[in-house]
Amino acid sequence: MNLWGRALALARSGGPGALATIAQTSGSTPVPAGAKMLVGPAGRLDGSVGGGCVEGDVLHVARSAQESGRPVLVTHHLNADLAGDVGLSCGGTVRIFVEPLSADPAYLAALDAAASADSGTVTTAIDWSGGPRKTFAPLADAERAGPAARLSDDRRYVVERIVPAPRLLVFGAGHVGAAIARAAGTAGFRVTLTDDRPEFADPARFPGLTVRAEAPDRVLDAFAPGAADAVVVATRGHRNDAEILDRLVRMGVGYVGLLGSRRKRAVILTALGAAGAPSGALGAIRVPVGLEIGAVTPEEIAVSVVAELIAWRRLSAPTREA
């Protein structure tokens, strides 16, 4: 269950609770706009808005918001002295919106929609003098870029974007491919793991992941990866890898990684180039896939690959969720 879902369950139960959201940041801050923390009767239940004294103050404000039934917009200036005191390397400003959970039907409906949607916009009024006001709406194309949360131009609302995490398609459910898929799922990617060997592509081995035991061409036709997606090729043989890459380099995929050595890169990319594959797409293939950390075991390789995927997602890919 995601944090929206946990907030919905707590609100429906009638128990006291609050939801804290970083609505705006400037300068260097420990967490981005959109970070959330759910507060229950005994304190923090899930998420974080930065830790240290910031979180302590938010917990205090949350109790006040629950008692008054009104939200509070808190401003924290994280100067160098404060950052050092709490062990945070930051010196910016955060504005945190702390709202008490409500059993109001419209409020619950907005939480319910946010908990179940792949994408959307949640808008919450800062002034609840007329009662809680939270709405959910489909996400417009123009709203897909930018921070995960912001204050509206008139400073009357907190506007949050829900956008899906990038999809990751992993070819090969052997030791390394399986480790990559599991680690990427933990890191928040929407993972599909595929292998043409049913005994390897067994959904029982990979709870929480989508698993397909099909030929690569059929998987590519169904998945149709594009610029917002990532693909890691880690099959059992050079021939399978080459056939998959031959299609991928013609599909405009955002991230393509190949498990293997530099020699494997030279052999496969030379053959693909001779077959007419676009040179620019060939140059973008990451092989050996993953950051160079001296990884040896499947689990270590998975760490290096997922670290590179996170860098692609957060630093170089078009803005998605924070």
C-alpha positions in Angstrom: 0.0 0.0 0.0 1.4 3.5 -0.9 1.4 6.4 1.4 -1.8 7.8 -0.1 -3.5 4.5 0.7 -2.2 4.4 4.2 -3.5 7.9 4.8 -6.9 6.9 3.4 -7.1 3.8 5.7 -6.2 6.0 8.7 -8.7 8.7 7.8 -11.5 6.1 7.3 -10.7 4.5 10.6 -11.5 7.8 12.3 -8.2 7.7 14.2 -6.3 11.0 14.6 -3.7 11.6 11.9 -2.1 14.2 9.7 -0.3 14.3 6.3 2.8 16.5 5.9 3.9 17.5 2.4 6.9 19.5 1.3 5.1 22.1 -0.8 8.0 24.3 -1.8 11.8 24.3 -1.6 14.6 26.7 -2.3 18.4 26.3 -2.0 19.9 23.0 -0.8 17.4 20.8 1.0 17.6 17.2 2.2 14.4 16.1 0.4 12.6 17.4 -2.7 9.2 19.1 -3.0 6.5 16.4 -2.9 8.1 14.4 -0.1 5.4 13.3 2.3 5.1 12.0 5.9 2.1 10.4 7.4 1.6 11.0 11.1 -0.5 8.8 13.4 -1.4 9.0 17.1 2.1 7.8 18.2 4.1 9.8 15.7 5.5 9.2 12.3 4.0 6.2 10.5 5.5 6.4 7.0 7.6 8.7 4.8 9.8 11.5 5.7 10.1 15.3 5.3 13.8 15.5 6.1 14.5 14.2 9.6 16.1 16.0 12.5 14.5 19.0 14.1 12.4 19.6 11.0 10.6 16.4 11.4 10.3 17.0 15.2 8.7 20.3 14.6 6.3 18.8 12.0 5.2 16.2 14.5 4.4 19.0 17.0 2.5 21.0 14.3 0.7 17.8 13.3 -0.7 17.4 16.8 -1.9 21.0 16.7 -3.5 20.6 13.3 -5.4 17.5 14.5 -6.7 19.4 17.5 -7.8 22.4 15.5 -9.0 20.6 12.4 -7.1 23.2 10.3 -3.9 22.8 8.2 -0.7 24.7 8.8 1.9 25.9 6.4 5.3 25.8 8.1 8.5 27.4 6.9 11.9 26.1 7.9 15.2 27.9 7.1 18.0 25.3 7.1 21.0 27.5 7.8 24.5 26.0 8.1 24.4 25.9 11.9 21.1 24.1 12.0 22.2 21.7 9.2 25.3 20.8 11.2 23.3 20.3 14.4 21.0 17.7 12.8 23.6 16.1 10.5 22.1 17.5 7.3 24.2 19.0 4.5 21.8 21.7 3.5 21.2 25.4 3.7 17.9 26.1 2.0 14.3 26.7 2.9 11.4 24.3 2.9 7.7 25.1 3.3 5.8 22.2 4.7 2.0 21.8 4.5 0.6 19.9 7.4 -3.1 18.8 7.1 -5.2 16.9 9.6 -6.8 13.8 8.1 -10.5 14.2 7.7 -13.5 11.9 7.3 -15.2 14.4 5.0 -16.6 12.3 2.0 -15.0 14.6 -0.7 -11.7 14.5 1.1 -11.8 10.7 1.4 -12.7 10.5 -2.3 -9.7 12.5 -3.3 -7.4 10.3 -1.2 -8.9 7.2 -2.7 -8.4 8.5 -6.2 -4.8 9.4 -5.5 -4.1 6.0 -3.9 -5.3 4.1 -6.9 -4.3 6.3 -9.8 -1.2 5.9 -12.0 -1.2 9.7 -12.6 -3.2 12.7 -11.6 -3.2 16.1 -9.9 -4.2 16.5 -6.2 -5.1 20.1 -5.2 -5.6 20.9 -1.5 -6.7 24.3 -0.1 -4.5 25.9 2.5 -7.5 27.6 4.1 -10.0 25.2 5.6 -12.2 27.8 7.3 -15.1 26.5 5.2 -14.1 22.8 5.8 -11.5 20.6 4.2 -11.0 21.0 0.4 -9.1 18.4 -1.5 -9.7 17.4 -5.1 -8.3 14.9 -7.6 -8.2 15.5 -11.4 -6.5 13.7 -14.4 -3.0 14.9 -15.2 -2.8 17.3 -18.1 0.1 16.9 -20.5 1.3 20.4 -19.6 1.5 19.4 -15.9 3.8 16.3 -16.4 7.0 18.3 -16.0 8.1 20.1 -12.9 8.3 19.5 -9.2 6.1 16.8 -7.6 4.5 19.6 -5.4 4.2 23.3 -5.5 2.2 26.2 -4.1 -0.3 27.7 -6.6 0.5 31.2 -8.0 -2.0 32.8 -5.6 -0.6 30.8 -2.6 -4.0 29.4 -1.8 -3.4 25.8 -2.8 -0.9 23.0 -2.6 -0.8 21.3 -6.0 0.7 17.8 -6.3 1.5 15.7 -9.4 1.3 12.0 -9.4 3.2 10.5 -12.3 4.2 6.9 -12.8 7.7 5.7 -12.2 9.6 4.7 -15.3 9.0 1.2 -16.7 11.9 -1.2 -16.8 12.0 -4.3 -19.0 14.6 -6.9 -18.1 15.4 -9.6 -20.6 16.8 -12.7 -18.9 15.7 -14.3 -15.6 19.0 -15.9 -14.7 20.9 -15.1 -11.6 21.9 -11.6 -12.7 18.7 -10.6 -14.5 16.7 -11.7 -11.5 18.8 -9.8 -9.1 18.5 -6.6 -11.2 14.8 -7.0 -11.5 14.3 -7.4 -7.7 16.6 -4.5 -6.9 14.9 -2.2 -9.4 11.5 -3.1 -8.1 12.7 -2.1 -4.6 14.0 1.2 -6.0 10.5 2.0 -7.4 10.7 1.1 -11.0 7.8 -0.7 -12.6 9.5 -3.9 -13.6 8.7 -6.5 -16.2 11.0 -9.5 -16.2 10.9 -11.8 -19.2 12.6 -15.0 -20.2 11.5 -17.5 -22.9 12.2 -20.4 -20.4 9.0 -20.9 -18.3 11.0 -22.5 -15.5 13.0 -19.3 -15.1 10.1 -16.8 -15.8 8.1 -18.2 -12.9 5.9 -15.5 -11.3 6.2 -17.4 -7.9 9.9 -16.5 -7.8 9.2 -12.7 -8.2 6.3 -11.5 -6.1 5.4 -7.9 -6.9 6.9 -8.0 -10.4 5.3 -8.6 -13.8 6.8 -11.8 -15.3 6.4 -13.0 -18.9 7.5 -16.3 -20.2 7.5 -15.5 -23.9 9.7 -15.0 -26.9 11.5 -11.6 -27.0 9.7 -10.4 -30.1 6.3 -10.9 -28.5 7.4 -9.2 -25.4 8.7 -6.2 -27.3 5.5 -5.9 -29.3 3.4 -5.9 -26.2 5.6 -3.7 -24.0 6.5 -1.2 -26.8 9.3 0.6 -24.9 9.8 4.2 -25.7 11.8 7.3 -24.6 10.5 7.2 -21.0 11.4 3.5 -20.5 14.5 1.5 -19.7 15.5 -1.9 -21.0 18.3 -4.2 -19.6 19.4 -7.1 -21.7 20.9 -10.0 -19.7 20.0 -13.1 -21.6 21.9 -16.4 -21.8 23.7 -15.8 -25.1 25.2 -13.4 -27.6 22.7 -14.3 -30.3 19.7 -13.6 -28.2 21.2 -10.3 -27.0 22.0 -9.2 -30.6 18.5 -9.9 -31.9 16.9 -8.0 -29.0 19.2 -5.0 -29.4 18.6 -4.9 -33.2 15.0 -4.1 -32.5 15.6 -1.8 -29.5 18.0 0.5 -31.3 15.2 1.3 -33.8 12.6 2.0 -31.1 13.9 5.2 -29.5 14.2 3.7 -26.0 15.4 6.0 -23.3 17.8 3.7 -21.6 19.3 0.5 -23.0 21.9 -1.5 -21.1 23.6 -4.7 -22.0 25.2 -7.1 -19.6 28.6 -8.1 -20.8 32.2 -7.2 -21.4 33.8 -4.5 -23.6 34.8 -7.2 -26.1 31.1 -8.3 -26.2 30.2 -4.6 -26.9 32.6 -4.5 -29.8 31.4 -7.7 -31.4 27.7 -7.0 -31.1 27.7 -3.3 -32.0 30.0 -3.9 -35.0 27.6 -6.6 -36.3 24.5 -4.4 -35.7 26.2 -1.4 -37.4 27.0 -3.6 -40.4 23.3 -4.6 -40.5 22.3 -0.9 -40.7 21.4 -0.1 -37.1 21.5 3.7 -36.4 24.9 4.7 -35.2 23.6 7.2 -32.7 21.4 4.6 -31.0 24.3 2.1 -31.0 26.5 4.6 -29.2 23.9 5.1 -26.5 23.8 1.5 -25.5 25.4 1.1 -22.0 27.7 -1.9 -22.1 29.0 -3.0 -19.7 25.8 -1.9 -18.1 26.0 -0.4 -14.6 28.4 1.9 -12.8 32.0 0.8 -12.4 32.2 -0.3 -8.7 34.1 -3.5 -9.1 30.9 -5.6 -8.8 31.3 -9.4 -9.0 28.3 -11.2 -7.6 24.8 -11.0 -9.1 23.7 -8.8 -6.2 26.6 -6.4 -6.5 26.0 -6.2 -10.3 22.4 -5.4 -9.6 23.4 -2.6 -7.3 25.6 -1.1 -10.0 22.9 -1.4 -12.6 20.1 0.1 -10.5 22.4 2.9 -9.4 23.0 3.8 -13.1 19.2 3.5 -13.7 18.5 5.9 -10.8 21.1 8.4 -12.3 19.3 8.1 -15.6 15.9 8.6 -14.0 16.8 11.5 -11.7 19.6 13.3 -13.5 19.2 12.9 -17.2 15.8 11.7 -18.1 12.8 14.1 -18.5 11.4 15.1 -15.2 9.0 12.6 -13.6 7.9 12.2 -10.0 10.1 13.5 -7.2 
